[in-house]
Amino acid sequence: MKDLCVFVLNEQGSIFYRRYLDSQGIELIDQKIGVWNGTNVEWDTLSALDNELGFRLWGKKNSILRRGREFLQGSLDWVGLDCEIPPGNSVFEYPLEILGCKQG
């Protein structure tokens, strides 16, 4: 049996999470996020346009980060960050940071 990669996906609604920002200062809105593009950065963030709520995915050694978004009325509605973990990893920590949550 061949070694398999593991993909961890964080898919959310593309109507709410419309802004992408990464550690290199790249900011993309809506369809400019693209479908599935490798990022090769320290971290990626998806957030609402007002930055009230979002999440950040930190890259890890031996993993590949990707960003993606697809919206087609009545059919597709997702935006997400993907982490590809190559074969040979028996343990993998996955740091995900929630941004902007207000404590009441």
N, CA, C and O atoms as a GROMACS GRO file, in nm:
protein
  416
    1MET      N    1   0.083  -0.118   0.000
    1MET     CA    2   0.000   0.000   0.000
    1MET      C    3   0.088   0.125   0.000
    1MET      O    4   0.184   0.133   0.076
    2LYS      N    5   0.056   0.220  -0.084
    2LYS     CA    6   0.132   0.344  -0.092
    2LYS      C    7   0.097   0.435   0.026
    2LYS      O    8  -0.013   0.430   0.080
    3ASP      N    9   0.195   0.519   0.064
    3ASP     CA   10   0.169   0.620   0.167
    3ASP      C   11   0.073   0.724   0.111
    3ASP      O   12   0.082   0.762  -0.006
    4LEU      N   13  -0.017   0.770   0.194
    4LEU     CA   14  -0.117   0.867   0.151
    4LEU      C   15  -0.097   1.000   0.224
    4LEU      O   16  -0.055   1.003   0.340
    5CYS      N   17  -0.129   1.108   0.156
    5CYS     CA   18  -0.130   1.240   0.218
    5CYS      C   19  -0.262   1.256   0.294
    5CYS      O   20  -0.362   1.193   0.261
    6VAL      N   21  -0.260   1.340   0.395
    6VAL     CA   22  -0.380   1.376   0.468
    6VAL      C   23  -0.408   1.523   0.441
    6VAL      O   24  -0.317   1.605   0.443
    7PHE      N   25  -0.534   1.555   0.414
    7PHE     CA   26  -0.575   1.693   0.392
    7PHE      C   27  -0.671   1.735   0.503
    7PHE      O   28  -0.770   1.667   0.528
    8VAL      N   29  -0.641   1.846   0.569
    8VAL     CA   30  -0.728   1.901   0.671
    8VAL      C   31  -0.789   2.028   0.612
    8VAL      O   32  -0.717   2.122   0.578
    9LEU      N   33  -0.922   2.031   0.600
    9LEU     CA   34  -0.991   2.143   0.537
    9LEU      C   35  -1.069   2.222   0.640
    9LEU      O   36  -1.132   2.164   0.730
   10ASN      N   37  -1.066   2.351   0.627
   10ASN     CA   38  -1.145   2.442   0.711
   10ASN      C   39  -1.236   2.519   0.617
   10ASN      O   40  -1.202   2.629   0.575
   11GLU      N   41  -1.350   2.463   0.584
   11GLU     CA   42  -1.441   2.529   0.491
   11GLU      C   43  -1.553   2.600   0.565
   11GLU      O   44  -1.614   2.545   0.657
   12GLN      N   45  -1.578   2.724   0.523
   12GLN     CA   46  -1.681   2.808   0.582
   12GLN      C   47  -1.764   2.870   0.471
   12GLN      O   48  -1.735   2.850   0.353
   13GLY      N   49  -1.866   2.945   0.507
   13GLY     CA   50  -1.951   3.012   0.409
   13GLY      C   51  -1.880   3.130   0.344
   13GLY      O   52  -1.830   3.219   0.413
   14SER      N   53  -1.878   3.132   0.211
   14SER     CA   54  -1.807   3.238   0.138
   14SER      C   55  -1.878   3.373   0.143
   14SER      O   56  -1.819   3.475   0.109
   15ILE      N   57  -2.004   3.374   0.183
   15ILE     CA   58  -2.077   3.501   0.194
   15ILE      C   59  -2.030   3.578   0.318
   15ILE      O   60  -2.031   3.701   0.317
   16PHE      N   61  -1.991   3.507   0.422
   16PHE     CA   62  -1.947   3.573   0.546
   16PHE      C   63  -1.795   3.595   0.547
   16PHE      O   64  -1.749   3.706   0.570
   17TYR      N   65  -1.718   3.489   0.522
   17TYR     CA   66  -1.571   3.498   0.522
   17TYR      C   67  -1.525   3.540   0.383
   17TYR      O   68  -1.504   3.456   0.296
   18ARG      N   69  -1.510   3.670   0.362
   18ARG     CA   70  -1.484   3.724   0.228
   18ARG      C   71  -1.343   3.781   0.211
   18ARG      O   72  -1.305   3.816   0.100
   19ARG      N   73  -1.267   3.790   0.320
   19ARG     CA   74  -1.136   3.854   0.315
   19ARG      C   75  -1.025   3.756   0.351
   19ARG      O   76  -1.032   3.687   0.453
   20TYR      N   77  -0.923   3.750   0.266
   20TYR     CA   78  -0.804   3.668   0.290
   20TYR      C   79  -0.687   3.762   0.317
   20TYR      O   80  -0.670   3.862   0.247
   21LEU      N   81  -0.606   3.730   0.417
   21LEU     CA   82  -0.485   3.806   0.448
   21LEU      C   83  -0.380   3.707   0.492
   21LEU      O   84  -0.410   3.612   0.564
   22ASP      N   85  -0.254   3.728   0.450
   22ASP     CA   86  -0.148   3.637   0.496
   22ASP      C   87  -0.031   3.714   0.557
   22ASP      O   88  -0.029   3.837   0.558
   23SER      N   89   0.066   3.639   0.606
   23SER     CA   90   0.181   3.697   0.678
   23SER      C   91   0.270   3.782   0.587
   23SER      O   92   0.353   3.857   0.637
   24GLN      N   93   0.254   3.772   0.456
   24GLN     CA   94   0.332   3.855   0.364
   24GLN      C   95   0.257   3.981   0.324
   24GLN      O   96   0.305   4.060   0.242
   25GLY      N   97   0.139   4.002   0.382
   25GLY     CA   98   0.062   4.123   0.356
   25GLY      C   99  -0.029   4.115   0.234
   25GLY      O  100  -0.087   4.215   0.194
   26ILE      N  101  -0.044   3.996   0.176
   26ILE     CA  102  -0.134   3.981   0.061
   26ILE      C  103  -0.278   3.982   0.113
   26ILE      O  104  -0.314   3.904   0.202
   27GLU      N  105  -0.359   4.070   0.056
   27GLU     CA  106  -0.501   4.078   0.093
   27GLU      C  107  -0.584   4.056  -0.033
   27GLU      O  108  -0.562   4.120  -0.135
   28LEU      N  109  -0.680   3.964  -0.025
   28LEU     CA  110  -0.768   3.931  -0.137
   28LEU      C  111  -0.912   3.930  -0.088
   28LEU      O  112  -0.940   3.886   0.023
   29ILE      N  113  -1.002   3.977  -0.172
   29ILE     CA  114  -1.144   3.982  -0.138
   29ILE      C  115  -1.222   3.898  -0.240
   29ILE      O  116  -1.198   3.906  -0.360
   30ASP      N  117  -1.317   3.818  -0.189
   30ASP     CA  118  -1.410   3.740  -0.271
   30ASP      C  119  -1.339   3.656  -0.377
   30ASP      O  120  -1.247   3.581  -0.344
   31GLN      N  121  -1.379   3.667  -0.504
   31GLN     CA  122  -1.329   3.578  -0.608
   31GLN      C  123  -1.179   3.590  -0.631
   31GLN      O  124  -1.119   3.501  -0.692
   32LYS      N  125  -1.116   3.698  -0.585
   32LYS     CA  126  -0.971   3.713  -0.600
   32LYS      C  127  -0.894   3.614  -0.513
   32LYS      O  128  -0.774   3.595  -0.532
   33ILE      N  129  -0.963   3.551  -0.418
   33ILE     CA  130  -0.900   3.448  -0.334
   33ILE      C  131  -0.857   3.330  -0.420
   33ILE      O  132  -0.757   3.264  -0.390
   34GLY      N  133  -0.933   3.302  -0.528
   34GLY     CA  134  -0.898   3.190  -0.616
   34GLY      C  135  -0.961   3.060  -0.571
   34GLY      O  136  -1.025   3.055  -0.466
   35VAL      N  137  -0.942   2.955  -0.650
   35VAL     CA  138  -1.005   2.826  -0.618
   35VAL      C  139  -0.917   2.743  -0.524
   35VAL      O  140  -0.961   2.716  -0.413
   36TRP      N  141  -0.801   2.703  -0.561
   36TRP     CA  142  -0.706   2.637  -0.470
   36TRP      C  143  -0.567   2.679  -0.508
   36TRP      O  144  -0.511   2.628  -0.606
   37ASN      N  145  -0.509   2.771  -0.433
   37ASN     CA  146  -0.376   2.822  -0.460
   37ASN      C  147  -0.286   2.797  -0.340
   37ASN      O  148  -0.323   2.825  -0.226
   38GLY      N  149  -0.166   2.743  -0.365
   38GLY     CA  150  -0.068   2.728  -0.258
   38GLY      C  151  -0.026   2.864  -0.206
   38GLY      O  152  -0.021   2.960  -0.283
   39THR      N  153   0.005   2.873  -0.077
   39THR     CA  154   0.036   3.004  -0.020
   39THR      C  155   0.182   3.019   0.023
   39THR      O  156   0.236   3.129   0.010
   40ASN      N  157   0.248   2.917   0.074
   40ASN     CA  158   0.388   2.922   0.114
   40ASN      C  159   0.418   3.042   0.204
   40ASN      O  160   0.513   3.118   0.180
   41VAL      N  161   0.338   3.059   0.309
   41VAL     CA  162   0.353   3.170   0.404
   41VAL      C  163   0.355   3.116   0.547
   41VAL      O  164   0.330   2.998   0.570
   42GLU      N  165   0.386   3.204   0.641
   42GLU     CA  166   0.388   3.164   0.782
   42GLU      C  167   0.246   3.137   0.833
   42GLU      O  168   0.225   3.041   0.908
   43TRP      N  169   0.150   3.221   0.793
   43TRP     CA  170   0.010   3.201   0.832
   43TRP      C  171  -0.084   3.260   0.728
   43TRP      O  172  -0.047   3.350   0.653
   44ASP      N  173  -0.205   3.207   0.724
   44ASP     CA  174  -0.316   3.253   0.640
   44ASP      C  175  -0.433   3.289   0.731
   44ASP      O  176  -0.453   3.226   0.834
   45THR      N  177  -0.510   3.390   0.691
   45THR     CA  178  -0.628   3.429   0.767
   45THR      C  179  -0.747   3.446   0.673
   45THR      O  180  -0.733   3.500   0.564
   46LEU      N  181  -0.863   3.400   0.716
   46LEU     CA  182  -0.990   3.431   0.651
   46LEU      C  183  -1.075   3.505   0.754
   46LEU      O  184  -1.080   3.466   0.870
   47SER      N  185  -1.142   3.612   0.709
   47SER     CA  186  -1.223   3.688   0.803
   47SER      C  187  -1.341   3.754   0.732
   47SER      O  188  -1.348   3.758   0.609
   48ALA      N  189  -1.433   3.805   0.813
   48ALA     CA  190  -1.540   3.889   0.761
   48ALA      C  191  -1.478   4.020   0.717
   48ALA      O  192  -1.369   4.056   0.763
   49LEU      N  193  -1.544   4.092   0.628
   49LEU     CA  194  -1.489   4.219   0.578
   49LEU      C  195  -1.464   4.319   0.689
   49LEU      O  196  -1.370   4.399   0.680
   50ASP      N  197  -1.546   4.317   0.794
   50ASP     CA  198  -1.528   4.411   0.905
   50ASP      C  199  -1.428   4.362   1.010
   50ASP      O  200  -1.407   4.427   1.112
   51ASN      N  201  -1.366   4.247   0.984
   51ASN     CA  202  -1.268   4.185   1.075
   51ASN      C  203  -1.325   4.148   1.211
   51ASN      O  204  -1.249   4.120   1.304
   52GLU      N  205  -1.456   4.147   1.224
   52GLU     CA  206  -1.517   4.114   1.353
   52GLU      C  207  -1.491   3.968   1.392
   52GLU      O  208  -1.476   3.938   1.511
   53LEU      N  209  -1.484   3.879   1.295
   53LEU     CA  210  -1.462   3.738   1.323
   53LEU      C  211  -1.380   3.677   1.211
   53LEU      O  212  -1.403   3.706   1.093
   54GLY      N  213  -1.285   3.593   1.248
   54GLY     CA  214  -1.203   3.526   1.148
   54GLY      C  215  -1.124   3.414   1.211
   54GLY      O  216  -1.136   3.387   1.331
   55PHE      N  217  -1.042   3.348   1.130
   55PHE     CA  218  -0.954   3.245   1.183
   55PHE      C  219  -0.823   3.244   1.106
   55PHE      O  220  -0.818   3.279   0.988
   56ARG      N  221  -0.718   3.205   1.175
   56ARG     CA  222  -0.582   3.201   1.120
   56ARG      C  223  -0.529   3.060   1.130
   56ARG      O  224  -0.541   2.993   1.232
   57LEU      N  225  -0.469   3.016   1.021
   57LEU     CA  226  -0.405   2.884   1.014
   57LEU      C  227  -0.255   2.906   1.004
   57LEU      O  228  -0.208   2.974   0.912
   58TRP      N  229  -0.182   2.850   1.096
   58TRP     CA  230  -0.036   2.863   1.097
   58TRP      C  231   0.025   2.747   1.021
   58TRP      O  232  -0.012   2.631   1.041
   59GLY      N  233   0.119   2.778   0.933
   59GLY     CA  234   0.190   2.674   0.859
   59GLY      C  235   0.282   2.596   0.950
   59GLY      O  236   0.329   2.646   1.052
   60LYS      N  237   0.307   2.474   0.913
   60LYS     CA  238   0.397   2.388   0.989
   60LYS      C  239   0.500   2.328   0.895
   60LYS      O  240   0.474   2.312   0.775
   61LYS      N  241   0.616   2.296   0.948
   61LYS     CA  242   0.719   2.230   0.870
   61LYS      C  243   0.661   2.102   0.809
   61LYS      O  244   0.583   2.032   0.873
   62ASN      N  245   0.698   2.074   0.687
   62ASN     CA  246   0.652   1.954   0.616
   62ASN      C  247   0.502   1.956   0.588
   62ASN      O  248   0.440   1.849   0.583
   63SER      N  249   0.443   2.072   0.570
   63SER     CA  250   0.304   2.078   0.529
   63SER      C  251   0.289   2.185   0.421
   63SER      O  252   0.376   2.271   0.405
   64ILE      N  253   0.180   2.178   0.348
   64ILE     CA  254   0.154   2.274   0.241
   64ILE      C  255   0.021   2.344   0.271
   64ILE      O  256  -0.080   2.278   0.294
   65LEU      N  257   0.023   2.477   0.271
   65LEU     CA  258  -0.099   2.554   0.294
   65LEU      C  259  -0.159   2.596   0.159
   65LEU      O  260  -0.087   2.627   0.064
   66ARG      N  261  -0.293   2.596   0.153
   66ARG     CA  262  -0.364   2.645   0.035
   66ARG      C  263  -0.484   2.727   0.079
   66ARG      O  264  -0.537   2.709   0.188
   67ARG      N  265  -0.526   2.818  -0.008
   67ARG     CA  266  -0.649   2.894   0.014
   67ARG      C  267  -0.741   2.867  -0.103
   67ARG      O  268  -0.696   2.835  -0.213
   68GLY      N  269  -0.873   2.880  -0.079
   68GLY     CA  270  -0.965   2.859  -0.189
   68GLY      C  271  -1.103   2.915  -0.160
   68GLY      O  272  -1.143   2.934  -0.045
   69ARG      N  273  -1.176   2.943  -0.268
   69ARG     CA  274  -1.312   2.995  -0.257
   69ARG      C  275  -1.388   2.963  -0.384
   69ARG      O  276  -1.334   2.976  -0.495
   70GLU      N  277  -1.512   2.920  -0.369
   70GLU     CA  278  -1.601   2.901  -0.482
   70GLU      C  279  -1.741   2.944  -0.441
   70GLU      O  280  -1.791   2.905  -0.336
   71PHE      N  281  -1.803   3.024  -0.526
   71PHE     CA  282  -1.942   3.062  -0.503
   71PHE      C  283  -2.016   3.055  -0.635
   71PHE      O  284  -1.977   3.119  -0.733
   72LEU      N  285  -2.122   2.978  -0.637
   72LEU     CA  286  -2.210   2.966  -0.752
   72LEU      C  287  -2.351   2.957  -0.695
   72LEU      O  288  -2.387   2.856  -0.634
   73GLN      N  289  -2.429   3.063  -0.713
   73GLN     CA  290  -2.562   3.074  -0.652
   73GLN      C  291  -2.640   2.943  -0.664
   73GLN      O  292  -2.658   2.891  -0.774
   74GLY      N  293  -2.687   2.890  -0.551
   74GLY     CA  294  -2.768   2.769  -0.548
   74GLY      C  295  -2.689   2.640  -0.562
   74GLY      O  296  -2.748   2.532  -0.565
   75SER      N  297  -2.556   2.649  -0.572
   75SER     CA  298  -2.478   2.528  -0.594
   75SER      C  299  -2.355   2.519  -0.502
   75SER      O  300  -2.343   2.424  -0.424
   76LEU      N  301  -2.266   2.615  -0.512
   76LEU     CA  302  -2.142   2.614  -0.433
   76LEU      C  303  -2.134   2.739  -0.347
   76LEU      O  304  -2.167   2.848  -0.393
   77ASP      N  305  -2.090   2.722  -0.223
   77ASP     CA  306  -2.072   2.836  -0.133
   77ASP      C  307  -1.974   2.795  -0.025
   77ASP      O  308  -2.013   2.750   0.083
   78TRP      N  309  -1.846   2.810  -0.054
   78TRP     CA  310  -1.744   2.777   0.045
   78TRP      C  311  -1.621   2.865   0.025
   78TRP      O  312  -1.593   2.913  -0.085
   79VAL      N  313  -1.549   2.884   0.133
   79VAL     CA  314  -1.417   2.945   0.133
   79VAL      C  315  -1.339   2.870   0.240
   79VAL      O  316  -1.395   2.833   0.343
   80GLY      N  317  -1.212   2.848   0.218
   80GLY     CA  318  -1.140   2.772   0.318
   80GLY      C  319  -0.989   2.777   0.308
   80GLY      O  320  -0.932   2.827   0.210
   81LEU      N  321  -0.928   2.725   0.411
   81LEU     CA  322  -0.783   2.706   0.417
   81LEU      C  323  -0.758   2.557   0.430
   81LEU      O  324  -0.826   2.488   0.507
   82ASP      N  325  -0.663   2.509   0.357
   82ASP     CA  326  -0.634   2.366   0.348
   82ASP      C  327  -0.489   2.344   0.392
   82ASP      O  328  -0.400   2.420   0.356
   83CYS      N  329  -0.468   2.240   0.468
   83CYS     CA  330  -0.334   2.201   0.508
   83CYS      C  331  -0.310   2.058   0.459
   83CYS      O  332  -0.381   1.966   0.499
   84GLU      N  333  -0.210   2.041   0.374
   84GLU     CA  334  -0.175   1.907   0.324
   84GLU      C  335  -0.058   1.854   0.407
   84GLU      O  336   0.046   1.918   0.418
   85ILE      N  337  -0.079   1.737   0.463
   85ILE     CA  338   0.023   1.672   0.545
   85ILE      C  339   0.077   1.554   0.466
   85ILE      O  340   0.003   1.461   0.436
   86PRO      N  341   0.206   1.557   0.430
   86PRO     CA  342   0.262   1.452   0.346
   86PRO      C  343   0.275   1.319   0.420
   86PRO      O  344   0.267   1.315   0.543
   87PRO      N  345   0.296   1.209   0.345
   87PRO     CA  346   0.312   1.077   0.406
   87PRO      C  347   0.430   1.076   0.505
   87PRO      O  348   0.522   1.157   0.495
   88GLY      N  349   0.424   0.984   0.598
   88GLY     CA  350   0.534   0.967   0.692
   88GLY      C  351   0.518   1.042   0.823
   88GLY      O  352   0.603   1.029   0.911
   89ASN      N  353   0.413   1.118   0.839
   89ASN     CA  354   0.388   1.190   0.964
   89ASN      C  355   0.292   1.108   1.050
   89ASN      O  356   0.176   1.089   1.012
   90SER      N  357   0.338   1.061   1.163
   90SER     CA  358   0.250   0.984   1.250
   90SER      C  359   0.179   1.074   1.351
   90SER      O  360   0.075   1.037   1.405
   91VAL      N  361   0.235   1.194   1.376
   91VAL     CA  362   0.175   1.291   1.467
   91VAL      C  363   0.185   1.427   1.399
   91VAL      O  364   0.288   1.462   1.341
   92PHE      N  365   0.077   1.503   1.407
   92PHE     CA  366   0.078   1.636   1.345
   92PHE      C  367  -0.008   1.730   1.427
   92PHE      O  368  -0.126   1.703   1.447
   93GLU      N  369   0.051   1.840   1.477
   93GLU     CA  370  -0.024   1.941   1.549
   93GLU      C  371  -0.075   2.043   1.448
   93GLU      O  372  -0.006   2.077   1.353
   94TYR      N  373  -0.196   2.090   1.471
   94TYR     CA  374  -0.263   2.175   1.375
   94TYR      C  375  -0.308   2.304   1.444
   94TYR      O  376  -0.420   2.310   1.495
   95PRO      N  377  -0.223   2.407   1.445
   95PRO     CA  378  -0.259   2.530   1.515
   95PRO      C  379  -0.358   2.615   1.435
   95PRO      O  380  -0.328   2.657   1.323
   96LEU      N  381  -0.474   2.639   1.494
   96LEU     CA  382  -0.578   2.721   1.432
   96LEU      C  383  -0.618   2.825   1.536
   96LEU      O  384  -0.654   2.790   1.648
   97GLU      N  385  -0.613   2.950   1.499
   97GLU     CA  386  -0.641   3.060   1.592
   97GLU      C  387  -0.772   3.128   1.552
   97GLU      O  388  -0.788   3.167   1.436
   98ILE      N  389  -0.864   3.143   1.646
   98ILE     CA  390  -0.989   3.214   1.624
   98ILE      C  391  -0.964   3.363   1.654
   98ILE      O  392  -0.907   3.397   1.758
   99LEU      N  393  -1.005   3.449   1.564
   99LEU     CA  394  -0.978   3.592   1.576
   99LEU      C  395  -1.105   3.672   1.596
   99LEU      O  396  -1.206   3.644   1.531
  100GLY      N  397  -1.102   3.771   1.683
  100GLY     CA  398  -1.209   3.868   1.696
  100GLY      C  399  -1.329   3.828   1.778
  100GLY      O  400  -1.427   3.902   1.781
  101CYS      N  401  -1.325   3.715   1.845
  101CYS     CA  402  -1.439   3.677   1.929
  101CYS      C  403  -1.444   3.769   2.050
  101CYS      O  404  -1.346   3.784   2.123
  102LYS      N  405  -1.559   3.829   2.071
  102LYS     CA  406  -1.576   3.918   2.187
  102LYS      C  407  -1.639   3.841   2.301
  102LYS      O  408  -1.740   3.773   2.284
  103GLN      N  409  -1.579   3.852   2.417
  103GLN     CA  410  -1.632   3.790   2.537
  103GLN      C  411  -1.745   3.878   2.591
  103GLN      O  412  -1.728   3.999   2.601
  104GLY      N  413  -1.860   3.819   2.626
  104GLY     CA  414  -1.972   3.899   2.675
  104GLY      C  415  -1.982   3.887   2.819
  104GLY      O  416  -2.071   3.947   2.880
   0.00000   0.00000   0.00000
